[in-house]
Amino acid sequence: MAKIRTYVAAGAVLTAATLMLYRFGLSEDAREQLRGAARSVRDAYGRVEDVLSSGGSARVRPEDLPNRRASEAQWEALGL
């Protein structure tokens, strides 16, 4: 239990220090650049999530594979 309390306290101190640095340690231009970077990451994550959730490329049927017909013709030529 003491270990968990230590981690929670360390997390709280780190969060407070980060907020103080953001508020008092950065200029308005630096804060705007940081917000812009965060928006850029959020937008990129959203685009990747949209592409992956569509699942269009994950639904490949065996008969749609490009070399399927050629392979079947070769097996038939071999008599198998």
WOWO-V741996 format. One line per field, one symbol per residue. ss: DSSP state (a for helix, b for strand, c for the rest). burial: I if it has 9 or more other C-alpha atoms within 8 Angstrom, else O. A space follows every 10 residues. Layout:
# WOWO-V741996
ss=???
burial=???
This chain:
# WOWO-V741996
ss=caaaaaaaaa aaaaaaaaaa aaaaaccaaa aaaaaaaaaa aaaaaaaaaa aaaacccccc caaacccaaa aaaaaaaacc
burial=OOOOOOOOOO OOOOOOOOOI IIOOOIOOOO IOOOOOOOOO OOOOOOOOOO OOOOOOOOOO OOOOOOOIOO OOOOIOOOOO
